[in-house]
Amino acid sequence: MSVSPHDFDLTDPEIQQDPHAHYAALREGGVQYIPANKAYVVLSHEDALAVLRDPQTFSSRLGSGSSPPPESVRAEVKQILSEGLPHSRTLLDNDPPDHGRYRRLVSRAFTPRKMAELRPFVEQLADDLIDAWPDPSSVEFVEQFSEPLPVRVIAHALNIPVERHADFKRWSDSGTATIGATIPPEGYIQQAKELIELQNFFVEEFEARRSDPQDDLLTTLLFSHVGAEEDGSDAEPLNMGELVRITQQLLVAGNETTTKLISEMMRMIAETDGEWERIRADPARIPDVVEESLRLSSPNQGMMRVATCPANVNGVEIPKGSRLVVMFASANRDETQFGCPHEMDAEREHIRDHIAFGHGTHFCVGAGLARLEAVIALERLVAKVDSYRLHDDNTFEYLPSFVLRGLKRLHIDATLAS
């Protein structure tokens, strides 16, 4: 396949449905400038690591890559957002040393001990979702398993009432609708309104914990002080904008990518001859199956960076101020790093060499939770499902984004264990 950077567009809906052949063709030419996106795309594993290891040169201040509202609604969106909290740079769109201060606070929620404490809840939730399938021979897997599981887990971790779980999912979907994608003009207005709704909800939650502290992450954040680890005398509490911004990022990152990972993992297992039987015969394979699924699916396809000074990536000159897209999905299928890169092989060497969670300073703080959920999901599915197949009516349509890539739906026919 031959692909010219001048004819390529990351936002092309057809390319987004199956981008891997395009990435492979472009990867042969190294780092590529894509005129349609006004950005350099970093495609190889080696080049991706070089950029991710140098946050001073390649800043994260571009954030998630959300598309801006069109001119026709920009003023209205700005007016709606003016009613909410001011934007605060915390985790996703910040650089060292400030990024590290926030990261240390949030990482307290994702320690090995915390993950071990969550395991019984996730196991029971996975069992309950499978047991609730009304017809195992016709399961809409995204809707009936891979979507509700991560939403309820992150809501549980944040100690949010069950009756607000539907709001959580709605806010999460709204918040990611413009990441690597564009939506109709009215969608940006609705997104702004729902962001204000989310902010108001969490402001109330934080204020409630100020008078009645709980044993949860929101309370920990509320009474934490930025800088306390370095010098207690200079420590400052997080302001409300920072508190809500961090929580918003945890909400989105804590469920969207995991939903996409679990769905794609089930598709790939079904399409790999004998893989389900091998997993059932040896459940100890499950963690490696999850790692291989992370590599192949890369639900977070990539992240944005901006060059803070003139730079050179593997012979390509990058002018100061240039936008870069570090394409994890391409790096994770780099032929020079992974043999037979498009095949699922849970026995490959160095199976954790993928960068599905990023690398370096911005390595995903919730990686342990995502791994835990995916491993438990597969453990419980293996324990309760003898076999399954993909229905013939599957279209395998992916959500239209070059950043967050996941199946819209997955229809399976499952035979439950007796």
N, C-alpha and C positions, 0 to 999 in steps of 0.2 A: 504494500500500500504506500502510495506517495502522497505526502501532505505538505503543502506550502504554508509557511507562517502567514503569508499575505492573504491566504484564502481561509484561514482557520479563525474560528470565533468560539471562545469558551461558552458563550451564552446561546449558541445555536442549539435549539431543542433536539434536533436529530443527533448531534454529537453527544449531548448529555445522556441520551438513552444508552449509548454504548461507546464510551470515549477511549477505551483502552488501545484499540488499533491506531487511533489518531495519536495518542501519546507515544506509542512505540515508534511510529514513523518520525515524529518530531524529535524524539529523544536522540536519534542518530546524529542530529545536528547540534547537540548540546543545548545550552541555554538559548532560548529563542525570544526575540521581540515580536509580539503579536499586535500589529497595528489596530485591529478591530477592538482590542481591549486596552490599548495603550499601556501595556504591561509586559515585563519580561517574565516568561514562564520557565521555572526551574524544574527540570524533568528527571534528571538522573539521581540515583541514590547518593552518589559521592557529592554532587553539587548541592543537593538538598541539605546534607549534613553540614557542608561548609557554610551555608547561609544561616542555618538554624543555630550553629555554634558561635555566631558572631552578632549578638544583639546590639552591640554598639554601632556597627556599620549598617546592619539591617534591622531597623526599628519595627516594633509591633504597633505603632500608633495609628496605623490604618484600621486596626480592629478586625472585625469578622468579614468584611467585604460586602456589607449590605448595600443594596442599590438605593440611591437617593430618590426622593419623590420627584415626579415630573413637575415642570414649572407651573402647570395648570393648577396644581393643588399644594404647591410648596408653602405658600403663605398660610393656608388653612391648617396644614400640618404643624407649622411652626407655632401658630396661635394655640392649638390644642396642647402641644408639648410645653408651652410656656406656663400652663396651669399645674405642671408637675414639678418634680425635683430637677435641679440642674444636673447635667451629665458629669459623672465622676469617672476618671480613669482608674481602674483598679487592677484586674487580672489580665483580661484578654487584650486590652489596648494600651498597655503600659510597658515600660522598660525598666531594667535594673537601674538603680537599687530600689526604686519605689515598688516595682512589681514583687520583689522578694519579700518586702514587709507584709504586703497583703497575702501573699502565698503562704507564708508561715502561719498566719491566722487560720486560713481556710483548711490547710493540711491537717489541722487537729481533728477534723471530722472524718479523715480518711486514713487513719492509722490502721495497722494490722489488727489491733485490738478492736477498734470500732467495726472493722469489716467482719471479724469473727462474731461480734455481737449481733450483726445484721443477718447472718446466715440463716438462723431458724425462721425469721420472718420471711425472707425471700423464698426459702424452701416451701413453706406453707402456702404462700401466695401462688407460687407456680403450680402446686398441686391443686389449689382451689380453682385456678383458671382452667386447667385441663379438665377437672371434674365437672366444670360448668358448661363444657361444650354440649350443646343440645343434640347435635348429630355429628359424631366423630367422622363420618364418611364425607362430610361437607363442612370443613372448618375454614373460615376466613381468618387465616393465621395472624395477620397483622392486627386486625380488629379484636380478635378473641384471645390473643396471647402476647405477641411481641410489643404491642402498643401499651396495653394497660399495666404490664408488669413494671417497666422502669418508671412510669409516672407514679405509681403507688409506692414504689420504693423510695424515690426522692421525696415524695410528700411525707412518708413515714420518717425519713431522716431529718426533715425539717419540722416534724411534729405539727403537721397541718391536718385539720379535721377531714375525715373521709368525705363529708358532704361537699368539700371544695375541690375534690380531685378533678371533676369535670372542668372546673374553671382553670385548674392548673394546666390541663391539656390544651384548652382553648388559648390560654395566654402563651403557652410554649409554641403552638403552631403559628400563632400570629407573629411572635417574635422572630421566628426563623423564615417566614414567608419571603423575605427580601434578601436573604443571605445567598449570594451567588445566583440571584434570580430577580426578575422584575414581575410586578403584578399590575392589574388595572389601576388607574388613578384613584378610584374610590377605595381600593384596598389599602392604600397608604393612610388614608383618613381613618379607616377602621382600625388599622394597626396602631396609630397614635392614640386613639381612644382606649384601646385595650391595654396599652402600656400604662396610661394614667390609672386605669382600673387596677392593674397589677400593683403599681406603686402605692396606691391608697390602701390596698389590702395589707401589704407588708408593713407600711407605716403603722397601721393599727396593731399588727402582730408584735412589732418591736415595742411599741408603747405599752402593750399589755404585759410584756415580759419585763419591762422596766419596773413595774409595780409588783409583778408576780413572776419572778425568775423560774425557769424550767430547766430540766436536764436535757437541753437540746442545743443544736447548732446556732439557732437564732439568739439564744441567751448568751452563748459563748462569744458570738460576734459582737453583740451589744455591749458587753462589759470588757471587751478586749481593747488594747491600746496599740496603735501603730508605733513601732519602734521600741516596744518594751523589751524585746530580746537583746537589743544592742545597748540601750541606755535608758533605764527607767525614768530618769529625770526629764528626758525629752519626749516621753511617750504621750501620745494624744489619743483620745477615743475616736472611733470612727464616727463621722457625721452621718446623718440619715441618708443622704445621697449615696455615700459609699456603702452603707449597710444594704440598701435596697438594690444597688447595682450588682454587688457581689451575689446576693441571693437570686437575682434575676438570671445571672450567668450560670449559677448552680442548677437552677430549675431547667434551663434549656439544655445545658451540657449534660445534665444528669439523666435525661431521658431520650432526647431525639436521636443521638448517635447510637445508643444501645438498642433502641427499637430497630433501627436500620441494620445493625450488626446481626441481631438474632434472626431477623427475617431472611437476610441474605445467606446466613450460615445454613439455614434449613433448606434453602433452594440449592446451594452448592453441594450439600451432603447428598440430597436426592439425585443430583445430576452426576455424582461420582460413583461409579459402579462398586457396589459392595461396601461402601463407607459406613452406612448405617449399621450393617451387620457387624462390621469390625468394631465399631464403637460399643455396640451392645455386648459383644463378646469380651471386650476389654475396656470398661469405663475409665480406666486410668489414662486412656488416650485423650480424654475430654479436654484438659487444659491445652494440649498441643493443637487439637482441632480448633479451639477458640483462637489461638494465636494465628493459625493459618487462615482462619476466616477473617481475622482482623487485617491481615496482609492483603488478602484478595479483595475484600469488600471496601476497605478504607472508607468507612461511612462519612468521616470528615475528609473530603478529597484533598484539601489543601488549605493553606493559610496565607494571608497577605503580609507583605513587608514593604518598607520604603527605605531607599538608600539615603543615609544621612550624609554621605560624602561620596566622591567618585570611587568606584570599586571595580574589582575584576573578579569574575567568577569563571574559573577554568578557561581563561583566555578571552572571555567576552567582557568588554568594557561596559560598565553600568554607570551612567551619569548620576550625579547627585540629584535627589528628588524623585528618582524613578520608582515606579510601582513594580513590585515583584509578586508573583503567585508561586509559592513553593508547593508543587503538586505532589502531595504524599501518595496519591493513587498511582502516579506514574513511577515514582521512586520505588514503590513496593512491588512493581512488576519489572524492574530493571533486570535485563538478561545478564548483565555483568555481575550482578549480586545474587540473583536467585535462578537456579537451574529450572528449566521448564516453568517459567514464571506464571503462566496462566492456568496451571494445573493445581488442584488441591492435593497437597502431600504433607500430611501431618507428621511424617517421619523425616522431613528434611532437616539437615543440620542448621544450626544457628537460627532456629525458628523464631527467635525473638529479635532478629535484626531488622524487622520492619519498623516503620516510623508512623504507624497508624495513629499513635498518640502524640505525634510530634517528637521533638528531641531538644535537649538542652534546657535553657531557662524556662521555656514555655511548655515543657512536657506536661501533658494533661494531669492536673492535680487529682482528677477523679478516675484515673486509669484503674486503680485497684477496685473501685466499685463497679465499673463497667465489666471488668474481667470476672468479678464475683458473680454478677447477675447472669452473664452469658454462660459461665460454667455451671451454675446451679440450674439455669433454664434447661441446658442440654442434659444434665444429670437427671432431672425429674422427667423430662420427655422420654429419655431412654428407659427409665424405670416404669413408665406408665403406657408407652406406645410400642407395640410389637413391631409395627411397620407403618410406612406411609408412602404415598406417592403424590406427585403434583398433578392436579386436575388438568385435563386437556384445554380447559377454557382460560387458563392463565395467559395473559398477554405480556406479563413481566414488564409493565410500564413503570418507569422510575419518575420520582418527583423532579420537576424541572429546575435543577440547581447544579452548578458546577462545583459547589462546595459541599453541601449536604446531600449525599446520594443514597436513596433508599427506595425500595419497592412501595408502590401505592397499595398494593394488595397481594396476597399469596393464598391461593385456594388449594387446600390439601385434603386428601382422603386418608384418614388414619384408622388403623386397627388397634384398639386398645388391648393392653395386656389383661388376661383373664384373672 
